[in-house]
Amino acid sequence: MAIVKSELIKQLKKSYPNFLTRDLTKIIDIVIKEIKVSLKRNEGVELRGFGTFRTNIQKASIRRNPKTGEKVSVPKKQTIKWKMSKDLFKKLNNEKE
């Protein structure tokens, strides 16, 4: 199951009961907004212990519609690449440091 923003806020509320829910919501919104703004400016975002976000340019190409076999032109576009940190990789794979 994926965690959604409301679940993240509930978890933070359990860990930090002195914070108001609206303040936690605003903090999460600010962090997400700043990540988006940085990526929009083609800057990388590094969250230590979690991973890095970088933009990537996907070249224009001609692909096939799998249903009809018809050729489809796909324009150039920007995508986001995420790479997990070594710490997160080790935690996910139960490796000790």
N, CA, C and O atoms as CSV, one atom per row, in Angstrom:
chain,resi,resn,atom,element,x,y,z
A,1,MET,N,N,0.842,-1.190,0.000
A,1,MET,CA,C,0.000,0.000,0.000
A,1,MET,C,C,0.882,1.248,0.000
A,1,MET,O,O,1.844,1.338,0.763
A,2,ALA,N,N,0.558,2.173,-0.830
A,2,ALA,CA,C,1.291,3.438,-0.901
A,2,ALA,C,C,0.823,4.356,0.223
A,2,ALA,O,O,-0.324,4.290,0.665
A,3,ILE,N,N,1.725,5.203,0.671
A,3,ILE,CA,C,1.339,6.169,1.693
A,3,ILE,C,C,0.909,7.456,0.984
A,3,ILE,O,O,1.588,7.941,0.078
A,4,VAL,N,N,-0.208,7.982,1.408
A,4,VAL,CA,C,-0.719,9.224,0.838
A,4,VAL,C,C,-0.426,10.356,1.824
A,4,VAL,O,O,-0.069,10.115,2.977
A,5,LYS,N,N,-0.581,11.571,1.358
A,5,LYS,CA,C,-0.227,12.725,2.175
A,5,LYS,C,C,-0.984,12.743,3.508
A,5,LYS,O,O,-0.396,13.066,4.541
A,6,SER,N,N,-2.259,12.407,3.500
A,6,SER,CA,C,-3.039,12.429,4.738
A,6,SER,C,C,-2.510,11.405,5.745
A,6,SER,O,O,-2.504,11.666,6.948
A,7,GLU,N,N,-2.064,10.232,5.253
A,7,GLU,CA,C,-1.491,9.216,6.143
A,7,GLU,C,C,-0.145,9.685,6.700
A,7,GLU,O,O,0.168,9.441,7.865
A,8,LEU,N,N,0.639,10.351,5.872
A,8,LEU,CA,C,1.919,10.893,6.316
A,8,LEU,C,C,1.699,11.914,7.427
A,8,LEU,O,O,2.436,11.932,8.413
A,9,ILE,N,N,0.696,12.754,7.267
A,9,ILE,CA,C,0.386,13.769,8.278
A,9,ILE,C,C,-0.074,13.100,9.570
A,9,ILE,O,O,0.289,13.552,10.656
A,10,LYS,N,N,-0.869,12.030,9.474
A,10,LYS,CA,C,-1.297,11.298,10.677
A,10,LYS,C,C,-0.105,10.694,11.402
A,10,LYS,O,O,-0.035,10.736,12.630
A,11,GLN,N,N,0.837,10.131,10.643
A,11,GLN,CA,C,2.041,9.553,11.253
A,11,GLN,C,C,2.866,10.636,11.947
A,11,GLN,O,O,3.363,10.426,13.053
A,12,LEU,N,N,3.013,11.787,11.301
A,12,LEU,CA,C,3.749,12.892,11.913
A,12,LEU,C,C,3.038,13.390,13.169
A,12,LEU,O,O,3.687,13.739,14.155
A,13,LYS,N,N,1.722,13.423,13.135
A,13,LYS,CA,C,0.935,13.863,14.294
A,13,LYS,C,C,1.155,12.927,15.479
A,13,LYS,O,O,1.223,13.378,16.622
A,14,LYS,N,N,1.266,11.615,15.209
A,14,LYS,CA,C,1.545,10.654,16.285
A,14,LYS,C,C,2.939,10.892,16.863
A,14,LYS,O,O,3.129,10.836,18.079
A,15,SER,N,N,3.911,11.157,15.994
A,15,SER,CA,C,5.287,11.362,16.441
A,15,SER,C,C,5.497,12.717,17.111
A,15,SER,O,O,6.313,12.845,18.024
A,16,TYR,N,N,4.764,13.719,16.657
A,16,TYR,CA,C,4.911,15.080,17.187
A,16,TYR,C,C,3.541,15.627,17.589
A,16,TYR,O,O,2.976,16.459,16.879
A,17,PRO,N,N,3.001,15.167,18.724
A,17,PRO,CA,C,1.642,15.570,19.116
A,17,PRO,C,C,1.507,17.053,19.453
A,17,PRO,O,O,0.390,17.571,19.476
A,18,ASN,N,N,2.614,17.748,19.713
A,18,ASN,CA,C,2.541,19.174,20.060
A,18,ASN,C,C,2.279,20.059,18.848
A,18,ASN,O,O,1.866,21.208,19.002
A,19,PHE,N,N,2.514,19.539,17.647
A,19,PHE,CA,C,2.264,20.304,16.431
A,19,PHE,C,C,0.796,20.190,16.038
A,19,PHE,O,O,0.185,19.131,16.190
A,20,LEU,N,N,0.242,21.267,15.540
A,20,LEU,CA,C,-1.130,21.242,15.038
A,20,LEU,C,C,-1.151,20.566,13.669
A,20,LEU,O,O,-0.186,20.649,12.910
A,21,THR,N,N,-2.249,19.905,13.368
A,21,THR,CA,C,-2.386,19.213,12.091
A,21,THR,C,C,-2.244,20.183,10.926
A,21,THR,O,O,-1.616,19.853,9.920
A,22,ARG,N,N,-2.816,21.367,11.051
A,22,ARG,CA,C,-2.729,22.343,9.949
A,22,ARG,C,C,-1.293,22.800,9.730
A,22,ARG,O,O,-0.904,23.091,8.599
A,23,ASP,N,N,-0.490,22.867,10.814
A,23,ASP,CA,C,0.914,23.239,10.668
A,23,ASP,C,C,1.701,22.140,9.970
A,23,ASP,O,O,2.536,22.421,9.110
A,24,LEU,N,N,1.438,20.890,10.335
A,24,LEU,CA,C,2.104,19.760,9.680
A,24,LEU,C,C,1.733,19.706,8.201
A,24,LEU,O,O,2.583,19.438,7.352
A,25,THR,N,N,0.473,19.959,7.898
A,25,THR,CA,C,0.009,19.977,6.507
A,25,THR,C,C,0.734,21.067,5.726
A,25,THR,O,O,1.167,20.852,4.594
A,26,LYS,N,N,0.859,22.233,6.339
A,26,LYS,CA,C,1.532,23.344,5.667
A,26,LYS,C,C,3.014,23.021,5.436
A,26,LYS,O,O,3.562,23.354,4.385
A,27,ILE,N,N,3.662,22.378,6.409
A,27,ILE,CA,C,5.072,21.998,6.265
A,27,ILE,C,C,5.247,21.036,5.093
A,27,ILE,O,O,6.134,21.220,4.259
A,28,ILE,N,N,4.397,20.006,5.034
A,28,ILE,CA,C,4.475,19.022,3.942
A,28,ILE,C,C,4.228,19.712,2.605
A,28,ILE,O,O,4.932,19.442,1.632
A,29,ASP,N,N,3.238,20.598,2.545
A,29,ASP,CA,C,2.949,21.325,1.299
A,29,ASP,C,C,4.138,22.170,0.853
A,29,ASP,O,O,4.450,22.226,-0.336
A,30,ILE,N,N,4.803,22.830,1.807
A,30,ILE,CA,C,5.962,23.667,1.477
A,30,ILE,C,C,7.101,22.811,0.945
A,30,ILE,O,O,7.736,23.176,-0.045
A,31,VAL,N,N,7.368,21.680,1.587
A,31,VAL,CA,C,8.458,20.801,1.147
A,31,VAL,C,C,8.191,20.289,-0.269
A,31,VAL,O,O,9.083,20.319,-1.117
A,32,ILE,N,N,6.985,19.825,-0.524
A,32,ILE,CA,C,6.629,19.310,-1.850
A,32,ILE,C,C,6.719,20.417,-2.899
A,32,ILE,O,O,7.216,20.198,-4.004
A,33,LYS,N,N,6.234,21.611,-2.543
A,33,LYS,CA,C,6.286,22.742,-3.476
A,33,LYS,C,C,7.731,23.097,-3.824
A,33,LYS,O,O,8.039,23.350,-4.988
A,34,GLU,N,N,8.620,23.118,-2.830
A,34,GLU,CA,C,10.014,23.462,-3.076
A,34,GLU,C,C,10.712,22.408,-3.934
A,34,GLU,O,O,11.558,22.744,-4.763
A,35,ILE,N,N,10.364,21.140,-3.740
A,35,ILE,CA,C,10.910,20.086,-4.599
A,35,ILE,C,C,10.475,20.325,-6.045
A,35,ILE,O,O,11.285,20.233,-6.968
A,36,LYS,N,N,9.191,20.632,-6.231
A,36,LYS,CA,C,8.666,20.883,-7.576
A,36,LYS,C,C,9.340,22.089,-8.227
A,36,LYS,O,O,9.706,22.042,-9.402
A,37,VAL,N,N,9.504,23.168,-7.462
A,37,VAL,CA,C,10.116,24.388,-7.994
A,37,VAL,C,C,11.567,24.120,-8.399
A,37,VAL,O,O,12.011,24.565,-9.457
A,38,SER,N,N,12.303,23.394,-7.558
A,38,SER,CA,C,13.701,23.087,-7.865
A,38,SER,C,C,13.812,22.241,-9.128
A,38,SER,O,O,14.669,22.492,-9.975
A,39,LEU,N,N,12.950,21.242,-9.253
A,39,LEU,CA,C,12.982,20.390,-10.446
A,39,LEU,C,C,12.588,21.181,-11.690
A,39,LEU,O,O,13.124,20.951,-12.774
A,40,LYS,N,N,11.658,22.106,-11.532
A,40,LYS,CA,C,11.237,22.946,-12.657
A,40,LYS,C,C,12.408,23.792,-13.162
A,40,LYS,O,O,12.503,24.076,-14.356
A,41,ARG,N,N,13.310,24.197,-12.239
A,41,ARG,CA,C,14.495,24.977,-12.608
A,41,ARG,C,C,15.656,24.077,-13.030
A,41,ARG,O,O,16.786,24.546,-13.166
A,42,ASN,N,N,15.385,22.796,-13.234
A,42,ASN,CA,C,16.394,21.801,-13.617
A,42,ASN,C,C,17.498,21.651,-12.573
A,42,ASN,O,O,18.643,21.357,-12.918
A,43,GLU,N,N,17.164,21.850,-11.317
A,43,GLU,CA,C,18.099,21.644,-10.229
A,43,GLU,C,C,17.800,20.294,-9.580
A,43,GLU,O,O,16.644,19.877,-9.511
A,44,GLY,N,N,18.823,19.628,-9.115
A,44,GLY,CA,C,18.627,18.368,-8.417
A,44,GLY,C,C,18.176,18.617,-6.990
A,44,GLY,O,O,18.439,19.676,-6.420
A,45,VAL,N,N,17.498,17.638,-6.419
A,45,VAL,CA,C,17.055,17.707,-5.032
A,45,VAL,C,C,17.607,16.484,-4.322
A,45,VAL,O,O,17.371,15.350,-4.740
A,46,GLU,N,N,18.343,16.722,-3.246
A,46,GLU,CA,C,18.921,15.622,-2.487
A,46,GLU,C,C,18.345,15.618,-1.083
A,46,GLU,O,O,18.448,16.609,-0.361
A,47,LEU,N,N,17.736,14.501,-0.696
A,47,LEU,CA,C,17.234,14.310,0.659
A,47,LEU,C,C,18.119,13.247,1.296
A,47,LEU,O,O,17.966,12.059,1.012
A,48,ARG,N,N,19.031,13.662,2.144
A,48,ARG,CA,C,20.010,12.746,2.729
A,48,ARG,C,C,19.319,11.584,3.424
A,48,ARG,O,O,18.370,11.777,4.185
A,49,GLY,N,N,19.794,10.398,3.162
A,49,GLY,CA,C,19.228,9.200,3.760
A,49,GLY,C,C,18.004,8.683,3.014
A,49,GLY,O,O,17.496,7.611,3.340
A,50,PHE,N,N,17.522,9.423,2.021
A,50,PHE,CA,C,16.350,9.000,1.247
A,50,PHE,C,C,16.700,8.808,-0.216
A,50,PHE,O,O,16.532,7.715,-0.756
A,51,GLY,N,N,17.184,9.859,-0.864
A,51,GLY,CA,C,17.551,9.750,-2.267
A,51,GLY,C,C,17.644,11.096,-2.945
A,51,GLY,O,O,17.527,12.141,-2.305
A,52,THR,N,N,17.859,11.061,-4.263
A,52,THR,CA,C,17.966,12.288,-5.043
A,52,THR,C,C,16.970,12.267,-6.194
A,52,THR,O,O,16.667,11.214,-6.756
A,53,PHE,N,N,16.471,13.446,-6.530
A,53,PHE,CA,C,15.585,13.644,-7.669
A,53,PHE,C,C,16.341,14.483,-8.685
A,53,PHE,O,O,16.967,15.479,-8.322
A,54,ARG,N,N,16.292,14.099,-9.938
A,54,ARG,CA,C,16.937,14.849,-11.017
A,54,ARG,C,C,15.996,14.844,-12.227
A,54,ARG,O,O,15.189,13.932,-12.405
A,55,THR,N,N,16.127,15.892,-13.052
A,55,THR,CA,C,15.340,15.914,-14.280
A,55,THR,C,C,16.142,15.252,-15.395
A,55,THR,O,O,17.373,15.253,-15.386
A,56,ASN,N,N,15.424,14.698,-16.338
A,56,ASN,CA,C,16.037,14.016,-17.469
A,56,ASN,C,C,15.233,14.377,-18.712
A,56,ASN,O,O,14.006,14.469,-18.655
A,57,ILE,N,N,15.910,14.581,-19.824
A,57,ILE,CA,C,15.204,14.883,-21.068
A,57,ILE,C,C,15.078,13.594,-21.869
A,57,ILE,O,O,16.070,12.946,-22.202
A,58,GLN,N,N,13.846,13.244,-22.164
A,58,GLN,CA,C,13.575,12.057,-22.975
A,58,GLN,C,C,13.455,12.523,-24.431
A,58,GLN,O,O,12.614,13.362,-24.754
A,59,LYS,N,N,14.285,11.982,-25.284
A,59,LYS,CA,C,14.321,12.399,-26.686
A,59,LYS,C,C,13.004,12.064,-27.394
A,59,LYS,O,O,12.284,11.143,-27.011
A,60,ALA,N,N,12.721,12.840,-28.432
A,60,ALA,CA,C,11.570,12.540,-29.280
A,60,ALA,C,C,11.829,11.219,-29.997
A,60,ALA,O,O,12.963,10.924,-30.373
A,61,SER,N,N,10.790,10.436,-30.183
A,61,SER,CA,C,10.973,9.141,-30.835
A,61,SER,C,C,9.688,8.708,-31.531
A,61,SER,O,O,8.616,9.279,-31.332
A,62,ILE,N,N,9.839,7.695,-32.340
A,62,ILE,CA,C,8.676,7.098,-32.997
A,62,ILE,C,C,8.487,5.725,-32.374
A,62,ILE,O,O,9.396,4.895,-32.384
A,63,ARG,N,N,7.308,5.496,-31.837
A,63,ARG,CA,C,7.001,4.235,-31.167
A,63,ARG,C,C,5.776,3.612,-31.815
A,63,ARG,O,O,5.177,4.183,-32.726
A,64,ARG,N,N,5.424,2.459,-31.341
A,64,ARG,CA,C,4.266,1.765,-31.897
A,64,ARG,C,C,3.163,1.639,-30.863
A,64,ARG,O,O,3.410,1.387,-29.684
A,65,ASN,N,N,1.942,1.823,-31.337
A,65,ASN,CA,C,0.780,1.564,-30.500
A,65,ASN,C,C,0.666,0.044,-30.382
A,65,ASN,O,O,0.487,-0.631,-31.396
A,66,PRO,N,N,0.765,-0.518,-29.161
A,66,PRO,CA,C,0.759,-1.970,-29.032
A,66,PRO,C,C,-0.546,-2.629,-29.480
A,66,PRO,O,O,-0.556,-3.803,-29.851
A,67,LYS,N,N,-1.625,-1.887,-29.444
A,67,LYS,CA,C,-2.921,-2.457,-29.822
A,67,LYS,C,C,-3.075,-2.562,-31.337
A,67,LYS,O,O,-3.515,-3.585,-31.862
A,68,THR,N,N,-2.703,-1.477,-32.032
A,68,THR,CA,C,-2.937,-1.439,-33.476
A,68,THR,C,C,-1.661,-1.641,-34.298
A,68,THR,O,O,-1.742,-1.954,-35.486
A,69,GLY,N,N,-0.495,-1.466,-33.691
A,69,GLY,CA,C,0.756,-1.570,-34.426
A,69,GLY,C,C,1.082,-0.307,-35.200
A,69,GLY,O,O,2.100,-0.244,-35.889
A,70,GLU,N,N,0.223,0.704,-35.092
A,70,GLU,CA,C,0.404,1.961,-35.804
A,70,GLU,C,C,1.574,2.739,-35.211
A,70,GLU,O,O,1.763,2.739,-33.995
A,71,LYS,N,N,2.362,3.402,-36.060
A,71,LYS,CA,C,3.476,4.224,-35.584
A,71,LYS,C,C,2.942,5.517,-34.975
A,71,LYS,O,O,2.038,6.152,-35.518
A,72,VAL,N,N,3.520,5.888,-33.839
A,72,VAL,CA,C,3.099,7.091,-33.124
A,72,VAL,C,C,4.336,7.928,-32.824
A,72,VAL,O,O,5.341,7.406,-32.341
A,73,SER,N,N,4.264,9.214,-33.107
A,73,SER,CA,C,5.363,10.116,-32.828
A,73,SER,C,C,5.222,10.637,-31.399
A,73,SER,O,O,4.188,11.201,-31.040
A,74,VAL,N,N,6.262,10.447,-30.585
A,74,VAL,CA,C,6.253,10.911,-29.200
A,74,VAL,C,C,7.209,12.093,-29.107
A,74,VAL,O,O,8.391,11.950,-29.419
A,75,PRO,N,N,6.719,13.265,-28.683
A,75,PRO,CA,C,7.583,14.451,-28.626
A,75,PRO,C,C,8.604,14.374,-27.486
A,75,PRO,O,O,8.480,13.554,-26.575
A,76,LYS,N,N,9.610,15.243,-27.560
A,76,LYS,CA,C,10.612,15.359,-26.507
A,76,LYS,C,C,9.911,15.822,-25.229
A,76,LYS,O,O,9.020,16.670,-25.279
A,77,LYS,N,N,10.314,15.264,-24.087
A,77,LYS,CA,C,9.704,15.694,-22.828
A,77,LYS,C,C,10.681,15.502,-21.680
A,77,LYS,O,O,11.651,14.751,-21.779
A,78,GLN,N,N,10.397,16.204,-20.587
A,78,GLN,CA,C,11.207,16.079,-19.385
A,78,GLN,C,C,10.585,15.049,-18.462
A,78,GLN,O,O,9.365,14.976,-18.316
A,79,THR,N,N,11.446,14.253,-17.842
A,79,THR,CA,C,10.993,13.275,-16.866
A,79,THR,C,C,11.802,13.478,-15.585
A,79,THR,O,O,12.776,14.230,-15.566
A,80,ILE,N,N,11.391,12.808,-14.534
A,80,ILE,CA,C,12.100,12.886,-13.264
A,80,ILE,C,C,12.696,11.525,-12.960
A,80,ILE,O,O,12.025,10.497,-13.053
A,81,LYS,N,N,13.971,11.538,-12.595
A,81,LYS,CA,C,14.636,10.306,-12.175
A,81,LYS,C,C,14.872,10.392,-10.683
A,81,LYS,O,O,15.263,11.436,-10.160
A,82,TRP,N,N,14.628,9.274,-9.998
A,82,TRP,CA,C,14.883,9.200,-8.570
A,82,TRP,C,C,15.865,8.080,-8.318
A,82,TRP,O,O,15.724,6.983,-8.859
A,83,LYS,N,N,16.855,8.355,-7.498
A,83,LYS,CA,C,17.831,7.339,-7.128
A,83,LYS,C,C,17.870,7.280,-5.609
A,83,LYS,O,O,18.076,8.291,-4.938
A,84,MET,N,N,17.668,6.079,-5.081
A,84,MET,CA,C,17.658,5.952,-3.627
A,84,MET,C,C,19.071,6.041,-3.059
A,84,MET,O,O,20.056,5.735,-3.731
A,85,SER,N,N,19.137,6.470,-1.794
A,85,SER,CA,C,20.435,6.580,-1.127
A,85,SER,C,C,20.930,5.198,-0.723
A,85,SER,O,O,20.161,4.239,-0.673
A,86,LYS,N,N,22.221,5.111,-0.438
A,86,LYS,CA,C,22.792,3.839,-0.004
A,86,LYS,C,C,22.188,3.405,1.325
A,86,LYS,O,O,21.971,2.215,1.554
A,87,ASP,N,N,21.917,4.372,2.203
A,87,ASP,CA,C,21.309,4.046,3.503
A,87,ASP,C,C,19.940,3.400,3.320
A,87,ASP,O,O,19.640,2.389,3.956
A,88,LEU,N,N,19.115,3.973,2.460
A,88,LEU,CA,C,17.786,3.415,2.217
A,88,LEU,C,C,17.888,2.050,1.562
A,88,LEU,O,O,17.122,1.144,1.891
A,89,PHE,N,N,18.832,1.893,0.634
A,89,PHE,CA,C,19.034,0.605,-0.022
A,89,PHE,C,C,19.376,-0.466,1.012
A,89,PHE,O,O,18.845,-1.576,0.968
A,90,LYS,N,N,20.259,-0.124,1.933
A,90,LYS,CA,C,20.659,-1.085,2.961
A,90,LYS,C,C,19.501,-1.427,3.886
A,90,LYS,O,O,19.338,-2.586,4.268
A,91,LYS,N,N,18.685,-0.426,4.256
A,91,LYS,CA,C,17.536,-0.699,5.115
A,91,LYS,C,C,16.505,-1.578,4.419
A,91,LYS,O,O,15.927,-2.470,5.040
A,92,LEU,N,N,16.273,-1.330,3.130
A,92,LEU,CA,C,15.307,-2.137,2.380
A,92,LEU,C,C,15.763,-3.579,2.220
A,92,LEU,O,O,14.942,-4.496,2.178
A,93,ASN,N,N,17.076,-3.778,2.132
A,93,ASN,CA,C,17.627,-5.119,1.907
A,93,ASN,C,C,18.199,-5.734,3.174
A,93,ASN,O,O,18.935,-6.719,3.111
A,94,ASN,N,N,17.866,-5.162,4.319
A,94,ASN,CA,C,18.294,-5.684,5.628
A,94,ASN,C,C,19.796,-5.909,5.716
A,94,ASN,O,O,20.248,-6.881,6.321
A,95,GLU,N,N,20.554,-5.029,5.126
A,95,GLU,CA,C,22.000,-5.127,5.193
A,95,GLU,C,C,22.504,-4.281,6.352
A,95,GLU,O,O,21.929,-3.238,6.664
A,96,LYS,N,N,23.566,-4.728,6.982
A,96,LYS,CA,C,24.163,-3.962,8.074
A,96,LYS,C,C,25.321,-3.141,7.530
A,96,LYS,O,O,25.994,-3.536,6.578
A,97,GLU,N,N,25.539,-1.992,8.155
A,97,GLU,CA,C,26.607,-1.111,7.688
A,97,GLU,C,C,27.942,-1.542,8.203
A,97,GLU,O,O,28.953,-0.907,7.904
